[in-house]
Amino acid sequence: MRVAGAGLTAVGWAPRGRARAVSPSAVVVRRQAADRFDLVFSPETARAFKILQLTDTHFGNPDAVKKEADVRSWDEIPRLVERERPDFIMHTGDFIDNDVSGSVAGAFDKMHALGVPWALAPGNHDGPVDGTLSPERYRERMAEGTGVMGYVERGGRRETAYRMDVIAGDSGAAARPVATVMVFDSGPTGGTKHVSSGQLAWFDEQVEADRRRGNSGPIYAMVHIPVIQFKKLADSGWYTDRLGEEICFETDTGRTFEVFKRSGRVRAILSGHDHENTFHGVWDGVELIYGRVSGWSAYGGGPRGGRLLELDLAQGTHSHRIVLPSDV
């Protein structure tokens, strides 16, 4: 367990079946399996569960200008966290920028020092490419502090797909989740920039297992690269907020969305990747939501920030808004 900076308490996640006290976020992270974690939520008074989405921080570029931009990011991200006081931070990818210099190592420590549990949906710049950290090393570095990153075994290899079940109050390891956050790797390179068939098969298995257990709460899917339905939503004009660039859905064919939709439980898909887009809207019953670019070393104009997703656990509904470190 790591101890965060001044004014924050110790945070981390607990071994399987055992919870430990965490930060003022009112969340305890409890590991149930390699691909499953509980987020035990016990606020002092009833309120929404607050997830701060960060995306596209692009830490670790060795260029001198980019290094200065990283310094600015680490000035503003803690300010954003202090202002919004989230219970959990979800980073939707491109945490690093194909770091081959090793300079990104401190970024993990800085995230841990925020004093809030956090998770990562890997982006295409997070590797693995020559010189970058392996997924195994990512998981190790995150587990050293407040981070969460799971995996599933498929075809003799590990893929980054995992679930985090929100549990209302610590009623034991077998408690029924009131909402679930599912995280997917949308691919690092070339013709594989989409959620894999193995991950989608895992998703279907999770939904079926939940059905047998009587779990039917809402699911929020986290990916880095937007699914092609973001493009269809943009073309329809039925969206809110900023469309600032072409939707870069890469090699997604639409299958990911169809599998998610078929479950009848996915309420929203949150993504990053396209730094100039912050729009959101409902497509075929599922809300599609872009984050707000969070890193100053990333391309694009305008202030950096995040998106605050608030889950009303009693009603099974959600709301969200763009949040910035300060008023502009």
Secondary structure, 3 states (H helix, E strand, C coil): CECCCCCCCCECEECCCCCCCCCCCCEEEEEEECCEEEEEECCCCCCCEEEEEECCCCECCCCHHHHHHHHHHHHHHHHHHHHHCCCEEEECCCCECCCCCCCCHHHHHHHHCCCCCEEECCCHHHCCCCCCCCHHHHHHHHHCCCEECCCEEECCEEECEEEEEEEECCCCCCCCCCEEEEEECCCCCHHHCCCCHHHHHHHHHHHHHHHHHCCCCCEEEECCCCCCHHHHHHHHCCCECCCCCCCCCCCCCCHHHHHHHHCCCEEEEEECCCCCCCCEEEECCEEEEECCCCCCCCCCCCCCCEEEEEEECCCCEEEEEEECCCCC
